[in-house]
Amino acid sequence: MDKILLGASLGNCVHVGGVVHFLQLAEREGYHTVFLGPAIPVDRIVEEVLRHKPAMVAVGYRLTPENVRPLLAELIDKVHQNGIETTWVFGGTGPVAKVAEETDFFSYISNGTDDIDDSLYFLRNGRRPQEQEKYSDSLVERINDKYPYPLLRHHYGEPSVEKTVAGIEKIADSRVLDIVSVGPDQNTQQFFFHPEKRNPDFEGAGGVPLRTREDFVALKEATQRGNHPLIRCYSGTADVFDMAQLLKDTLNNAWCAVPLCWYNKLDGRGDRDIDTSVREAVELMRWHAERGIPVEANEPHHWGLRDAHDTMSVAMSYIAALNAKNAGVRHYISQYMFNVPNTLSFPMDLARVLAMVELVESLHDDTFTTYRQTRAGLPFLSADLDVAKGQLAATTFLQMTIQPHIIHVVGFCEAEHIASPEDVIESCKIVRGVIKTTLEDRVDLAKDPRVIERKNQLIREVRYLLSFICAFYGRDDALTRPEVIADCIKRGFIDAPHIVKGGEFVGNLYTTVIGGRCVAYDRQAGRELTERERLQGLCTPQEWAAVTAPAVQAQD
């Protein structure tokens, strides 16, 4: 028999919005709901409870606290007189909710400052989040516990370990963040295992200076309070396997984030050549897969941030996911950074991300599942903090279109200063406000004909590029061969304008934004280029003739 949840506005209160919304959440969680209506007398509520025998009763009151006091006293008295045993929940304004709390009668009370995920948790578990005794250290379990409400992740790391530990404690106590993403300084990422190579001038630059194993342990311990947020840290740019083991042992790293093509000489974050780093990235994915640790290839946005055209970002999203699957990864975090480049229009940006989602999720099977993680683009937020808050809300609204499992909250302050604990908390509250108003019902921007047309165009262009690579190298598995990926970057088949050319890197990609889309562009001819035209310009006539195979021509 279905669990029944009965709801009503109590006494002389005619406001029903809160009760109705709670019933809607309950229906989605498998309850059969009965709504009695506005201004329902206590006797009628008791009568209906005795008739329906609900598992839970939700009553709301949004008038004055003085008026609710006798109503609650009457309700509680008659519940006891009739021997009613069920779960009671209450919703009202702050002052009214305080009166309800004093009765010690209700199992859950909403005072308007709680969030949808609090209600969902109670409906699923029969207790408030604050009463949770055991917190899972598994990312996948946390996602499943809250979805469709997304987990919130935020980058955090101050220039000292002590400040960072204290900040994590404050953030955990606020209960607004689900995942602390530790940002280490460059000396940590590159030289943790080689202290003699550290540059003292760069101490604490860009993140927290973690110098000992105990520093990592202290960060983990700081999360063991409040809502016990998960914690993870960015991968090393050298000694990558030693760093991975350290993060697993000290943080129980929630997931590994490793770029496929970066953290090397290409971006100045390490000393490895491109061939070595791509090979090690794939091996690092396999290392985590063997240990059951989820993996994120934080790859496509690196191309967008370097002004690569939309086709390139979409292609690299697919290639990164394909390599993760090929490495045995079971649970894959697919990051979708919106607003890169920051001059994209919202409809065209959404089309770009939807193309990524469609291609990445085409890889799903019994062995490979992906989770959507969205975020704002770093260049998108203004250094004017008031403007940035509006931009953070706007981009979150757009991100909710794809129903993310995780939102990587970019602090509104990050164009101006590193985020303090207070900044992290405020940014999360801004995002939570948007989620609260869009989770249940929203305008479906994905159905806009312009968005659909651009998404399909990008998928066609990406498939052409992928087919070309396989044909050029004469192998079906070319997209999962590290040496092929590295060679594609050197030749410019995979390219971005910000990659310094010369020597082994000979690409010539130039891009511009036209109609809100970032496209490859021929400056001499003054027009945008298709992938066929761009790739043909990188080949000799002999090479081009050799790749006019059916696999490529079929995409024309």
C-alpha positions, 0 to 999 in steps of 0.5 A: 500500500502506498504511503499516505501524506496528508496536508492542510493549512491550519485553523484560520490560515489560508496560505497553502503554497508551502504545504502544496509544494511539500506535497509535490515533493512527497509525490515524487518520492512515492507518497500518495498525497491528500490535500485538505485545503486552506483554513482547516479546523483542528477537528477536521484534520484529526477526523481525516487523519483517523480516516486515511491513517497517513504515514505523515501529516504536514500542517502549515500556518503563516499568520502571527505566533500568538494565534498559532499557539492555541491552535497547536495546543488544541491539535496536540491535545486531540492527537493524544486523546485519539491515540494517533501515532504518525509523523507530524511536520510543520511549516511557517514563518520564522516566529511561528516556527519557533512556537512550533519548536517549543511544543516538541511535537513535530519531527520536522519544521520548515521556517523558510530558511531551510532548502529543498534538499532538507525536505527531500532528506526528511521524506526519504529518511524520516529524520532531519539532516541535522540528526544524521548519525552516519555520513557516507564517504562515497560520492556516488552514494551522496549523489543518489541520496540527493538527486535531483538536488545537485551536490555543491562543490566549491574550490577552497584553499587559503595561503596557510594550512591553519587558516584553511583548516579553520575555514573548512570547519566553518564551511562544514558547520554552515551545511551549505556545501557538499564537497570541499575541493582543496586548491593546493599551491603550485609547489604542492602540486609539482614539488611535494615529493621534492622539497629541495626544488620548491621556490620560496617566492611561490609559497602559498601562491594560488592555494594552500601550501601543503608540505606534510602528510599531516597537513592533508590529514588535518584537512580531512579531520576538519570536515568531520563536523556539520554536514561532513562534506566530502573532500578532494584535491587536485592531482599532482603535476609531477609524481602523479601516482605518488600524489594519487596514493597520498590523496587516497590515504589521507583524504579518501579523495572523493574523486580524481580530477586529471586533465588528459592533455595538460599539466605539462610544458604545454600550459607551464604547469609541469616539466613533462612533455605532451607525450608523457603527460597524456600517457600518464593521464590515461594510466592515472585514470586506470590506477583510480579505476582499479581502486574504485575511485571515480574520475573526472577528466577536467579537459574540455574547458582547458580548450575553451579557456584558450579560445578553441572553437566550440567544436574542439571543446565538444570533441575533447569532452568526448575524447576524454570520456572515451579514454576514461571508459577505455581505462576501466573507469566505472563512475565518471564525472563529466565537467561542463564549464559554461561561459567559455569563451565568456562572449558566447551567448546563452543559447549557443553556450547551452547548445555547446554543452548539450552537444557534449552531454549527448556525445559523452552519454552515448558511451553509457552502458553497464560498465560506464556511468557519467555524472553531469557536473556544471560550473560557471566559466572563470572569465565570466564573473566580473571583478565588481562583486555585486555584478558577479553575484548576478552573473553567478545566479544567471549562469546557475539558472542556465546550468540547471537546464541540464539537470546536473548531479554536481554544481561546481560553485565558482565563488562570486569573488574569484575575479577579485580575491580568493574566496574566504569561508564567508565568500564560499558560504554566500556563493553557495547560498546564491546557487541554492536560491536558484536551485530552489526556484528551478528544481521543480519546474523551469523554462526548458531552454533546450527546446529552443529551435536555435539551440537544437540546430546549433547542437546538431551542427556541432555534433556533425562537425565533431563526428567529422573531426573524430572520423578524420583522426581515425582515418589519418592514423589508420586505426579504429582505436586512434582516439584512445592512443596517447601517442595519437592524441599527442601527435594531433596536438602537435599537428594542430588537428587538436588545437587552441589559439593560446598554444604557443606555436613553433617547434613541434606545435605547428597548428594555426587555429584562429577563432572568433565569436559570430552570432554567439558561437565560437568558430574557426575563422579564416582571416584572409577569406573573412569567413568561418571554417568547417572542420573539413576546411580547417583540417584540409588546410593542415594536410599536404595534398598527399595526406589529404588524398590518403584520408578521403576514406569512406569513414570521413566522407560519410560525415560530409 
